[in-house]
Amino acid sequence: MHTMTFTQENMKDMMNKIISRSLTNEALTEITTTPSTTNLLVADRYLKALSALVNDMTMIINSPQDTVYFFKYQIMIQDGRMPNVELNIQATTPSAYNFFEFSPQTLTFIKQYLLDTRIIPNPYDIA
């Protein structure tokens, strides 16, 4: 299990980058420009995930300035299976421990960002 910490400002910056990337996602552009039943269902799911991300971003923006985010991640590589990355985040302040939980959708967006930017090693490079 590996750990990282992010300050309130670091977290806001990272979340802004994640939201920007999510809104300019090529897949989202294709989904919305080529209407079909399948694309509409995928768009619906993606937009619901994006909504959860925005809700969590609101919590982050409104968190106290002394909030620290503890990231714990574990890369699991098992023979004959696809590699997996587990990510847990705890938001803490001097007066409150783990005062809100991130949605699974937000954790997925953050995990993808951390993998894409190589902050977390890509498990496919390791395997």
C-alpha positions in Angstrom: 0.0 0.0 0.0 1.4 3.4 -1.0 0.4 6.7 0.3 0.4 10.4 -0.8 -0.9 13.6 0.7 -2.4 16.6 -0.9 -3.2 19.9 0.6 -6.4 21.7 0.0 -4.9 23.9 -2.7 -3.2 20.8 -4.4 -6.6 19.0 -4.4 -8.5 22.0 -5.9 -5.9 22.3 -8.7 -6.0 18.6 -9.4 -9.8 18.5 -9.4 -9.9 21.5 -11.8 -7.7 19.6 -14.2 -9.8 16.4 -13.9 -13.0 18.3 -14.6 -11.4 20.1 -17.6 -10.2 16.8 -19.0 -13.6 15.2 -18.4 -15.5 18.0 -20.2 -13.2 17.8 -23.2 -13.2 14.0 -23.3 -13.1 12.7 -27.0 -15.4 9.9 -26.2 -18.0 12.3 -24.9 -17.8 14.4 -28.1 -18.3 11.3 -30.2 -21.2 10.1 -28.1 -23.0 13.4 -28.4 -22.4 14.0 -32.1 -23.4 10.4 -33.2 -26.8 9.8 -31.6 -27.8 6.2 -31.2 -29.4 4.2 -28.4 -26.1 2.8 -27.3 -24.4 6.2 -27.4 -27.3 7.8 -25.5 -27.1 5.2 -22.7 -23.3 5.7 -22.5 -23.7 9.5 -22.4 -26.3 9.2 -19.7 -24.0 7.0 -17.6 -21.0 9.3 -18.2 -23.0 12.5 -17.4 -24.2 10.9 -14.1 -20.6 10.1 -13.2 -19.7 13.7 -14.1 -22.5 14.9 -11.9 -21.1 12.9 -8.9 -17.6 14.4 -9.7 -19.1 18.0 -9.6 -20.9 17.2 -6.3 -17.6 16.0 -4.7 -15.8 19.0 -6.1 -18.3 21.3 -4.4 -17.4 19.5 -1.1 -13.7 20.0 -1.7 -14.1 23.7 -2.6 -16.1 24.3 0.6 -13.7 22.3 2.8 -11.6 24.2 5.4 -8.2 25.5 4.1 -6.4 23.2 6.5 -7.9 20.1 5.0 -5.4 17.4 4.0 -6.2 14.5 1.7 -4.5 11.2 2.3 -4.4 9.0 -0.8 -3.8 5.2 -0.3 -3.4 3.1 -3.4 -2.5 -0.5 -4.1 -1.6 -2.0 -7.4 -2.5 -5.7 -7.7 -1.2 -7.9 -10.5 -2.3 -11.5 -10.5 -1.3 -14.0 -13.1 -3.9 -14.5 -15.7 -6.0 -11.4 -14.6 -6.1 -7.8 -15.6 -4.1 -5.5 -13.3 -6.1 -3.6 -10.7 -5.5 -0.3 -8.9 -7.4 0.3 -5.7 -7.6 3.9 -4.4 -8.9 5.3 -1.1 -9.0 8.9 -0.1 -9.5 10.3 3.4 -10.1 14.0 3.9 -9.0 15.2 7.3 -8.6 18.5 9.3 -7.2 19.0 12.7 -10.8 18.8 14.1 -12.3 16.1 11.9 -11.2 12.8 10.5 -12.5 11.5 7.2 -15.4 14.0 7.2 -16.8 13.1 3.8 -16.5 10.1 1.4 -15.8 10.5 -2.2 -18.2 8.8 -4.6 -17.0 5.8 -6.5 -17.3 7.8 -9.8 -15.0 10.5 -8.4 -12.5 7.9 -7.3 -12.5 6.5 -10.8 -11.9 9.9 -12.4 -9.1 10.7 -9.9 -7.5 7.2 -10.4 -7.6 7.7 -14.2 -6.0 11.1 -13.8 -3.3 9.8 -11.5 -2.5 6.9 -13.9 -2.5 9.2 -17.0 -0.1 11.6 -15.4 2.1 8.8 -14.1 1.7 10.0 -10.5 0.6 6.3 -9.9 2.6 3.8 -12.0 0.6 2.2 -14.8 0.1 -1.4 -13.8 0.3 -2.5 -17.4 3.9 -1.1 -17.6 4.7 -3.2 -14.5 2.9 -6.4 -15.6 
